[in-house]
Amino acid sequence: MRSLSPDRWVVARRSAGDASPYLRGINSIQLLKDGERYWIVNVFWDNETPETQIPEKYLTSPTH
């Protein structure tokens, strides 16, 4: 069995034309492949706040 745990930061906009997001945060999804299919093991998300800001290493994605 193989386990994957991709971490990704996300933004939320009310419409595609919004200049800036109204919400940012981190999503973490842990998957397990049993040889035939993937199973969702864990899903975690946390919104960014002034006390818990997104680490710089996650802000380097060219898609955001």
N, C-alpha and C positions, 0 to 999 in steps of 0.2 A: 504494500500500500504506500501511496505517496501523498504527502500533505503539502498544500500550497497556502501561503498566507500573504496575498498582495495588499499592501497598505497604499492608500490613495487619498489625496485631499480633494475636496469637491467644493463647488460654489453653487449657489441657488439664485436664480434670477426669476422674476415674475413673467418676463417676456424676453425673447431673443434680442430685442433692441435695447434692453437696459444697459446703460454704460457701466454700472458697477453692481456687484451682487449684494443682496440684502442679508445673505448668510454664507458663512464659510465653515468648513470643518474637516474632519478626518473620518474616512470609512475604512474599516478593516474587515475583510471577509476571509475566513479560513475554510478551505475546501479539502476534501479527502477523496482520492481516486482509489477505488478498490480493484482496479484492473479492467472494469467494464464501464463504470460511470463515475461521475463526481457527486459527492454528497456535501451539503452545506453543514459544516460542523459548528461554526460560530459566526455571528454577524455583530459588529460593534461600530457605533458611530458616536462622535462627540463634536458638538458645535464649538467653534472658536469663541473665546471670551477674552476680555482684557487680561485676565489672570492665566488663561491657558491658550496662548497663541500658537499657531501652526509653526513647527520648527522650520528653519530656513531650508534644510535639506529636502523638504517636501514641496517647496515653492519653486523649484527649478524646472518643472514640467513645461515643455513647449506648447502644450495644449491649453494652458490656463494663463 
